Amino acid sequence: MTWAGALGGMVVGGATAIVWDVVDSAYLNTGLYAMVPAVALGFGAIFLFNGLGRVTGAMARDFERMEAEVKGA
């Protein structure tokens, strides 16, 4: 995950968790717990915004190291 994906997920998920109760009670009336749509929309935002950031050399090395660790285990 890039910085853009992480930031997008945090902002969208956090905003959804805060605003959901008001929107749900005023318009949707689902009674759904706010964390459910917040997590779903947060994951969606991660995938949407992830391409806006770039992978650094340190990120690539960390990923390769973890991949080698998982394959070795």
KEDO-922930 format. One record per atom (N, C-alpha, C): x, y, z; residue number from 1; atom name. Coordinates in steps of 0.05 Angstrom, whole numbers. Layout:
<recs>
[[X,Y,Z],NUM,CA]
...
</recs>
This chain:
<recs>
[[17,-23,0],1,N]
[[0,0,0],1,CA]
[[18,25,0],1,C]
[[11,44,-16],2,N]
[[25,69,-17],2,CA]
[[14,89,3],2,C]
[[27,111,6],3,N]
[[18,132,25],3,CA]
[[-9,143,16],3,C]
[[-14,145,-10],4,N]
[[-39,155,-19],4,CA]
[[-62,136,-13],4,C]
[[-57,110,-16],5,N]
[[-78,91,-9],5,CA]
[[-84,91,20],5,C]
[[-63,92,37],6,N]
[[-67,92,66],6,CA]
[[-82,117,75],6,C]
[[-75,140,64],7,N]
[[-88,164,72],7,CA]
[[-117,165,62],7,C]
[[-122,156,38],8,N]
[[-149,154,28],8,CA]
[[-167,136,44],8,C]
[[-156,113,52],9,N]
[[-171,94,68],9,CA]
[[-177,105,96],9,C]
[[-158,119,108],10,N]
[[-163,130,134],10,CA]
[[-184,153,133],10,C]
[[-181,170,114],11,N]
[[-200,193,112],11,CA]
[[-228,183,105],11,C]
[[-231,166,85],12,N]
[[-257,157,78],12,CA]
[[-270,140,100],12,C]
[[-254,121,111],13,N]
[[-265,104,132],13,CA]
[[-272,120,157],13,C]
[[-255,139,165],14,N]
[[-261,156,188],14,CA]
[[-285,174,184],14,C]
[[-287,186,161],15,N]
[[-310,203,155],15,CA]
[[-336,187,154],15,C]
[[-334,163,142],16,N]
[[-358,146,141],16,CA]
[[-367,139,169],16,C]
[[-348,132,187],17,N]
[[-355,124,214],17,CA]
[[-368,147,229],17,C]
[[-360,171,224],18,N]
[[-371,194,238],18,CA]
[[-398,202,227],18,C]
[[-401,202,200],19,N]
[[-425,212,187],19,CA]
[[-447,191,184],19,C]
[[-440,165,186],20,N]
[[-459,144,179],20,CA]
[[-485,145,195],20,C]
[[-484,149,221],21,N]
[[-508,149,238],21,CA]
[[-528,171,229],21,C]
[[-517,194,222],22,N]
[[-535,216,214],22,CA]
[[-548,210,187],22,C]
[[-531,201,168],23,N]
[[-541,194,141],23,CA]
[[-561,171,142],23,C]
[[-554,151,158],24,N]
[[-571,127,160],24,CA]
[[-598,134,172],24,C]
[[-598,149,194],25,N]
[[-623,155,207],25,CA]
[[-640,174,190],25,C]
[[-628,192,175],26,N]
[[-643,211,159],26,CA]
[[-653,200,133],26,C]
[[-637,183,120],27,N]
[[-644,175,92],27,CA]
[[-648,145,88],27,C]
[[-631,129,100],28,N]
[[-631,100,94],28,CA]
[[-647,82,112],28,C]
[[-646,88,138],29,N]
[[-660,73,158],29,CA]
[[-653,43,158],29,C]
[[-627,36,155],30,N]
[[-619,8,155],30,CA]
[[-613,-2,183],30,C]
[[-604,16,201],31,N]
[[-597,8,228],31,CA]
[[-570,-6,229],31,C]
[[-555,-4,207],32,N]
[[-529,-18,205],32,CA]
[[-508,-3,222],32,C]
[[-492,-19,237],33,N]
[[-471,-8,254],33,CA]
[[-451,7,236],33,C]
[[-442,30,244],34,N]
[[-426,48,228],34,CA]
[[-399,36,219],34,C]
[[-388,18,234],35,N]
[[-362,7,226],35,CA]
[[-363,-11,202],35,C]
[[-386,-23,196],36,N]
[[-389,-40,173],36,CA]
[[-385,-24,147],36,C]
[[-400,-3,142],37,N]
[[-395,12,118],37,CA]
[[-369,28,118],37,C]
[[-360,35,142],38,N]
[[-334,50,144],38,CA]
[[-311,32,135],38,C]
[[-311,7,143],39,N]
[[-289,-11,135],39,CA]
[[-292,-17,105],39,C]
[[-316,-22,95],40,N]
[[-320,-28,67],40,CA]
[[-311,-5,49],40,C]
[[-320,19,56],41,N]
[[-313,42,40],41,CA]
[[-283,49,43],41,C]
[[-272,44,67],42,N]
[[-243,49,71],42,CA]
[[-226,31,54],42,C]
[[-234,5,52],43,N]
[[-219,-13,34],43,CA]
[[-222,-5,5],43,C]
[[-246,4,-2],44,N]
[[-250,13,-30],44,CA]
[[-233,37,-36],44,C]
[[-230,55,-17],45,N]
[[-214,79,-21],45,CA]
[[-184,72,-23],45,C]
[[-176,52,-8],46,N]
[[-148,43,-10],46,CA]
[[-142,34,-38],46,C]
[[-159,17,-49],47,N]
[[-155,8,-77],47,CA]
[[-157,30,-97],47,C]
[[-175,49,-92],48,N]
[[-179,71,-111],48,CA]
[[-155,90,-111],48,C]
[[-145,97,-87],49,N]
[[-124,117,-85],49,CA]
[[-96,106,-85],49,C]
[[-93,80,-84],50,N]
[[-67,67,-82],50,CA]
[[-49,74,-106],50,C]
[[-61,76,-129],51,N]
[[-45,82,-153],51,CA]
[[-34,110,-154],51,C]
[[-44,128,-138],52,N]
[[-35,156,-138],52,CA]
[[-7,159,-126],52,C]
[[0,141,-108],53,N]
[[27,142,-95],53,CA]
[[46,125,-110],53,C]
[[71,127,-104],54,N]
[[91,110,-117],54,CA]
[[105,93,-97],54,C]
[[114,69,-106],55,N]
[[128,51,-88],55,CA]
[[157,59,-87],55,C]
[[167,63,-63],56,N]
[[195,70,-60],56,CA]
[[213,45,-59],56,C]
[[238,49,-62],57,N]
[[257,27,-61],57,CA]
[[256,12,-34],57,C]
[[253,27,-12],58,N]
[[251,14,14],58,CA]
[[226,-3,16],58,C]
[[204,7,5],59,N]
[[179,-9,6],59,CA]
[[183,-35,-10],59,C]
[[195,-33,-33],60,N]
[[199,-57,-50],60,CA]
[[218,-77,-36],60,C]
[[239,-67,-23],61,N]
[[257,-85,-8],61,CA]
[[242,-99,15],61,C]
[[226,-83,30],62,N]
[[211,-95,52],62,CA]
[[192,-116,42],62,C]
[[178,-111,20],63,N]
[[160,-131,9],63,CA]
[[175,-156,0],63,C]
[[198,-153,-13],64,N]
[[213,-176,-21],64,CA]
[[223,-192,3],64,C]
[[232,-178,24],65,N]
[[241,-192,48],65,CA]
[[219,-208,61],65,C]
[[195,-196,63],66,N]
[[173,-210,75],66,CA]
[[164,-234,57],66,C]
[[164,-230,31],67,N]
[[157,-252,13],67,CA]
[[176,-275,15],67,C]
[[202,-270,18],68,N]
[[221,-291,22],68,CA]
[[217,-305,48],68,C]
[[210,-289,69],69,N]
[[205,-301,96],69,CA]
[[181,-319,95],69,C]
[[160,-311,81],70,N]
[[136,-328,80],70,CA]
[[141,-353,64],70,C]
[[156,-351,43],71,N]
[[162,-375,26],71,CA]
[[180,-394,41],71,C]
[[198,-383,59],72,N]
[[216,-400,74],72,CA]
[[203,-413,97],72,C]
[[181,-404,107],73,N]
[[167,-414,131],73,CA]
[[151,-439,125],73,C]
</recs>
